[in-house]
């Protein structure tokens, strides 16, 4: 995947590629990433989410920065 940045250690959570204009980026299932951290590090869900938010989701490494999708969000929940 030329030019696509991958998130190390989250291979099992990889779900495909996203596109924004000419840029392609790796797309991961956020919840699976949290589960991977819980299993690998022995963390609680809260600890895994905190680490994920600060160290992974919050990291900007350019236009090919990976995207993390929350698949359990419903459209009606967005109004709240």
C-alpha positions as CSV (number, residue, x, y, z in Angstrom):
1,X,0.0,0.0,0.0
2,X,2.3,2.7,-1.3
3,X,2.0,6.0,0.6
4,X,-0.5,4.6,3.2
5,X,0.6,4.9,6.8
6,X,-0.4,1.9,8.9
7,X,-0.9,1.8,12.7
8,X,1.5,-0.6,14.2
9,X,0.0,-3.4,16.3
10,X,-3.5,-3.0,15.0
11,X,-3.4,-5.3,12.0
12,X,-6.4,-7.3,13.2
13,X,-8.5,-4.1,13.4
14,X,-7.7,-3.0,9.8
15,X,-10.9,-2.8,7.7
16,X,-9.8,-1.1,4.5
17,X,-8.8,2.1,2.9
18,X,-10.4,5.5,3.0
19,X,-10.1,8.3,0.5
20,X,-10.2,12.1,0.8
21,X,-9.5,13.7,-2.6
22,X,-6.2,12.2,-3.9
23,X,-5.2,10.9,-0.5
24,X,-5.7,7.3,0.7
25,X,-5.5,6.3,4.3
26,X,-5.8,3.1,6.3
27,X,-9.0,2.7,8.2
28,X,-9.3,0.8,11.4
29,X,-12.2,-0.4,13.7
30,X,-11.8,1.7,16.8
31,X,-13.5,-0.8,19.1
32,X,-11.3,-3.6,17.9
33,X,-8.2,-1.4,18.5
34,X,-9.4,-0.9,22.1
35,X,-9.8,-4.7,22.5
36,X,-6.4,-5.3,21.1
37,X,-4.9,-2.9,23.7
38,X,-6.9,-4.5,26.5
39,X,-5.6,-8.0,25.6
40,X,-2.0,-7.0,24.8
41,X,-1.4,-4.7,27.7
42,X,-3.8,-6.2,30.3
43,X,-5.6,-2.8,30.6
44,X,-9.2,-2.0,31.5
45,X,-11.4,-0.6,28.8
46,X,-11.1,2.8,30.3
47,X,-7.3,2.6,30.3
48,X,-7.2,1.4,26.7
49,X,-9.5,4.1,25.5
50,X,-7.5,6.8,27.3
51,X,-4.3,5.6,25.7
52,X,-5.9,5.2,22.3
53,X,-7.3,8.7,22.4
54,X,-4.1,10.4,23.4
55,X,-1.5,8.3,21.6
56,X,-3.2,7.0,18.5
57,X,-6.4,9.0,17.5
58,X,-4.8,12.3,18.7
59,X,-1.7,11.8,16.6
60,X,-1.5,13.7,13.4
61,X,1.2,12.5,11.0
62,X,0.1,14.1,7.8
63,X,-2.7,13.7,5.2
64,X,-2.3,9.9,5.3
65,X,-2.9,9.7,9.0
66,X,-5.0,6.5,9.6
67,X,-8.7,6.9,10.4
68,X,-10.4,5.1,13.3
69,X,-14.1,4.3,12.8
70,X,-16.6,3.9,15.6
71,X,-19.0,1.3,14.1
72,X,-21.5,1.3,17.0
73,X,-22.6,4.9,16.6
74,X,-26.2,5.3,15.3
75,X,-27.3,8.4,13.2
76,X,-29.9,9.3,15.8
77,X,-27.2,9.5,18.5
78,X,-25.5,12.3,16.6
79,X,-28.2,14.8,17.5
80,X,-27.5,14.5,21.3
